[in-house]
């Protein structure tokens, strides 16, 4: 009626060994896939062009006011000299 304890243990040990072997194979396959993924990422980074430098800032308000003032002064000076 009851199974022999030694036979049951041996059967369970065999099942556990098979499960461990399957998990180890999956672990090795996952490590290989991770290495391929890292290599693909590295290759993609190497293929991309270097990042462009950020664009220069446009002239500020002070520069605009200075240029406008200089232009106004030159226009005024030219107008007064011609009259």
PyMOL commands that set and color helices and strands:
alter all, ss='L'
color gray80, all
select helices_A, chain A and resi 5-47+61-82
alter helices_A, ss='H'
color red, helices_A
deselect
rebuild
show_as cartoon
